[in-house]
Amino acid sequence: MATSHIFRIMFVNQGKVYEVYARKVSHGELFGFIEIEELVFGERGSVVLDPSEERIKSEFAGVKRTFLPMHSVLRVDEVKKQGVSKITVLEGGANVAQFPLPVYGAPPYDKK
């Protein structure tokens, strides 16, 4: 019997930390990006609805796959069970912005 993989991906976007669950994660076809496919959300059959999960679910509605810049990904974990997808405000996120950095360092400048 094949095992089902579930990945928890945490990334930063506009001062917020997103936590999503997906079945496929790879380095992707675009240089410097992580590709996430088959996003997984909680079942709609439950009576109790989590507003934070509904918000992230509506944001990714209709998305087949998404590409995240490598520098925005905080961590990727393979987990046994799916948790609740959520968006949380980054501490100090309103006052601090990340300076864009190259993914790989440029070769040293040679004055010849």
N, C-alpha and C positions, 0 to 999 in steps of 0.2 A: 504494500500500500504506500503510495507516494505521500510524503509529508507536505503539509501546506505551510509555506513561509509567510510570516507577517512581519513587516518592518515598521518601526516607529521612527519617523523623521522629524527632527526639530530644526527649524530654521528661522531666521530673523527677516522681517519684512516691514519697513516703515515704522520702526520703533515698537513692533510687536513680535512676540515669539509664537510661532505656529507649531502645533504638534499634530501631525497627521499620520495615518496608518495606510500602508500600501502593500500590495503583493509582489511588486517588481521594482527594484532599484538598480540602476546601472550608471556607468560613466557617461552614457548617452552619445549621440552623434555630433553634438555641438561641443567644440573645444571649450573647456572651462566650466561646463555645466553638468549637474547631476540630473538624470532622467528618472522620473517617478511615474509609474503606470499602475492602473487598477487601484485607485484610491478606495479605501474601505471605510464605511461609516456605520453607526449603530442602526439597528432595525427600527423601522417605523411602526412596527406592531405594538410597541410598548405604549402604555397610557401616559407615562410621565415623559415629558419632552425636556431635554436640556437646551436652554436658549443658546448657550455658547456653541454647542455642537450643531445646532440648526443654522447658526450664522455661518460657520465654516463650510457646512454642507451646501448652503445656497451660493457661497462664493465659488465653490468648485463644481457647481452643477453643470453638467454637459462637458466637462473636461475629460478628454481621453487620456492625455498624459501631460505632464508639466515639466519644465526645465528650470532648475534652480541654480543660480550662480554658486560655484563652489565656496566662495568666501562668505556666503550667507548661511551655509549649513553648519549647525552647531554639532549635531551628532546623528548617527544612523544606528539603530539597535535592531537586532533580530529578536523578536519576542515570541512567547508561546501563545499568549492571548491578546486579542485586540482590546485596547482601552478606549477611552473617550477622547475624540479629537477636540482640540480647544485652541483658543487664541488668548494669550495673556499679554498684558502691557509690560514691556521691558523696563526694569528699574532704571530711572534716569534717561529713558529713551527719548523724552521730549527735548532734553538739553544736549544730548550727545549724538553726533552723527559719525558714522564710520567713514574714514577717508578711503577712497577707492584705491586699491592696491593691485598690481599685476599678479596674476596667478603664479607665474614663474618669473624669476628674476631675469633682467636683461643682461646680455653679455657685457663684460667690463669695457669701458670706453678706452680705446688705445689711440694716443696722439702720435702718429707717425707721419 
